[in-house]
Amino acid sequence: MLKVDKFGGSSCADAAQFAKVKSIVAADPERRVVVVSAPGKRFQTDHKITDLLYLCAAHIKYGVGCEDIFDMIRGRYNDIARNCGLSLDLNPEFDALWEKIQGGVSKDEIASRGEYFSAKLMAAYLGFDFLDAALWVKFRFDGSVDQDASYEALRQAASGRAVVIPGFYGVMPDGHIKTFTRGGSDITGALAAAALDADVYENWTDVSGILMADPRIVKDPAPISHVTYNELRELSYVGAQVLHEGAVYPVREKHIPLNIRNTNDPAHPGTLIMESIDDAADKSDTFITGIAGKKGFSIITIAKTSLSSEHGILLQIMEVLEKHRVNVEFILSGIDTVSLMVSAAEVSSRLYEVLGELQRKLKPNSITVAEHIAIVAAVGRKMAYRLGTSGKLFATLGEHGVNVRMITQGPDELNIIVGVEETDFENAIRVLYNSFVKEN
Ligand code: ASP
């Protein structure tokens, strides 16, 4: 058995957090491959090392001195080393980096050093080998990861060893360092788990898993215990802030479960994300996995007598929207009407051109636009084929005065999505949570 464990910035913020990581890793001999982020914030007003490194890079770009910031960064690592009782001295490497910076170093290379030094310290602290991501995370010139080459390189480099790998960066074919987008250590962890065919990818953060609803809207939402990769996609599509696609795809592709856990509460099982779930084993009695949503939509409704029997009319509509580069998120049609839900940000500057063109092409009876629409989605694999779910959902919204402007359900019945006025958005999420999760 092999577990690949990625620890985020808050888990690496200082020596006390390093100690928690050590006890988590030591508790399970299967945790032999550890991926770390750069130290994050220790307290609310603190700075993330990566932000400081980007700040250094900006100073250098404009020829402004940044020795103070550089020393602040060096100080953070020296504090961790000292407080962890490590004899490892990173100062020579910091001196060399400072020298190199004077000669000109790319922004990516500077930013990558946050993870690099973090991994150096963590490896010394855990008694594992340091394994540089530049040795195996291989980018192509177009910026994508060459998975086959990367996996092969990691399999060779990590074979039979316990290693700590810095997240967030890799190497271009010409040898230059390249970083992923922000938060990219999650991707490194997923690539490592996939390369090594791990039994599980454990992603340690400072929350006990993915929450069933946004905590800024619902008070103390429960964490999701089990969720499928499909449900997760639905939730993130409608606005839930979860891992980004690049951090999920490599493990999903290999059917490796992803477990999101809390470094500050290691006894909590967190959220387990899997390809499929045996629901007999899932004891929770609520059939909604999560509720999410987002604001910022408009609904364009085109009415024309016998519209549904007119050949090619949808194609004509889509051609107009495509021409103006407006993506249709949802499409609903009736006998005489078709409604298109589009992003308000995408359509707003072109709305009158789009409407004018639709008018000329289709000669409809009317076109109406409803603005300031939000979508709210209840997602749950256990909802499928369950009688009365949508009835209960609409009744609940109706009882609480939420006016439903649109309804759609995916063909796999994994979700029910409703469009509501933006002013009803928070209320809709709260009442659905209270009725489907709390009162269950
Ligand atoms: N340290 C990087 C960032 O702050 C990458 C990561 O933590 O995943 O974005």
Residues whose N, C-alpha, C, O or C-beta is under 5 A from the ligand:
A	BS01	LIG	G9 S37 A38 T50 F168 R182 G183 G184 S185 D186
